[in-house]
Amino acid sequence: MKDNRPNTSIAGSRVARGVRESTWKSLEPGDLVTLGRQGLEHYSGRVDDRTDDGRTIWVIDRIGDRRLFHIDDDYDLSLGIQSDAGTRLWPARGGKSSLRLTT
């Protein structure tokens, strides 16, 4: 007997991809981001620049190193970074340097 249920794994992966792409495209210079894999933080810093299509970003960490990331590099991207005190820091939009604290 044929299973006529929709393949939710394909639909779910398309939705996840769309969310991922819209997140990357929404980034602006000055945004604070954290990139990680499998729940571990690998890199965090401030977005320096991005390509017009939003698929490539350059991030500068707190010591000034600049690194390129592409959407297909399989990093999980989240907005904001963790401070040394454990407080989540969020960027002000539009490349401003002020931060908002959240608990």
C-alpha positions in Angstrom: 0.0 0.0 0.0 1.3 3.4 -1.0 1.9 6.0 1.8 0.3 9.3 0.6 1.3 11.4 3.5 3.5 14.4 2.6 7.2 14.1 3.1 7.6 16.5 6.0 11.3 16.1 6.2 11.7 17.7 2.8 9.1 20.4 3.5 10.7 21.0 6.9 14.2 21.3 5.4 12.9 23.8 2.9 11.4 25.9 5.6 14.6 25.7 7.7 16.6 26.8 4.7 14.3 29.7 4.0 14.6 30.9 7.7 18.4 30.5 7.5 18.6 32.5 4.3 16.4 35.3 5.6 18.5 35.5 8.8 21.8 35.8 6.8 20.2 38.4 4.4 19.0 40.5 7.3 22.5 41.0 8.8 23.9 44.5 8.7 27.4 45.8 9.5 27.7 46.2 13.2 25.4 43.3 14.2 26.8 41.0 16.8 26.7 37.3 15.8 27.8 34.0 17.1 28.6 31.1 14.8 28.8 27.5 16.0 28.4 23.9 15.2 26.7 21.1 17.1 25.9 23.5 19.9 29.5 24.7 20.4 30.5 28.3 19.8 33.3 28.6 17.3 33.4 32.3 16.5 31.7 35.5 17.6 32.1 39.1 16.7 30.6 42.0 14.8 29.5 41.8 11.2 32.0 44.0 9.2 30.4 43.5 5.7 28.3 41.2 3.7 27.7 40.4 0.0 24.6 41.9 -1.6 22.9 38.4 -1.8 23.6 37.9 2.0 25.2 34.6 1.5 28.7 35.7 2.6 29.6 37.7 5.7 32.8 39.0 7.2 33.0 39.0 11.0 35.6 40.8 13.2 36.2 39.3 16.6 37.0 41.2 19.8 40.8 41.1 19.1 40.3 42.5 15.6 40.7 39.3 13.5 38.5 39.3 10.4 37.0 36.1 9.1 34.8 35.2 6.1 31.8 32.9 6.5 29.5 31.5 3.8 25.9 30.3 4.4 26.9 26.9 3.1 29.7 26.4 5.6 27.2 24.7 7.9 27.7 27.1 10.8 24.7 27.8 13.0 24.3 31.6 13.2 22.7 33.4 16.1 22.3 37.1 16.7 24.1 38.5 19.8 27.1 37.2 21.6 27.7 35.9 25.1 29.7 38.3 27.3 32.5 37.2 29.7 30.0 37.6 32.5 27.5 35.3 30.8 25.1 38.1 29.7 23.7 38.0 26.2 24.7 41.1 24.3 22.5 42.2 21.4 23.4 44.6 18.6 21.7 47.9 17.9 20.5 47.8 14.3 22.1 50.0 11.7 25.7 49.5 12.6 25.6 51.5 15.9 28.1 50.6 18.5 25.8 50.6 21.5 24.7 47.3 23.0 21.5 46.1 24.7 21.8 43.7 27.6 19.3 40.8 28.1 19.0 38.3 30.9 
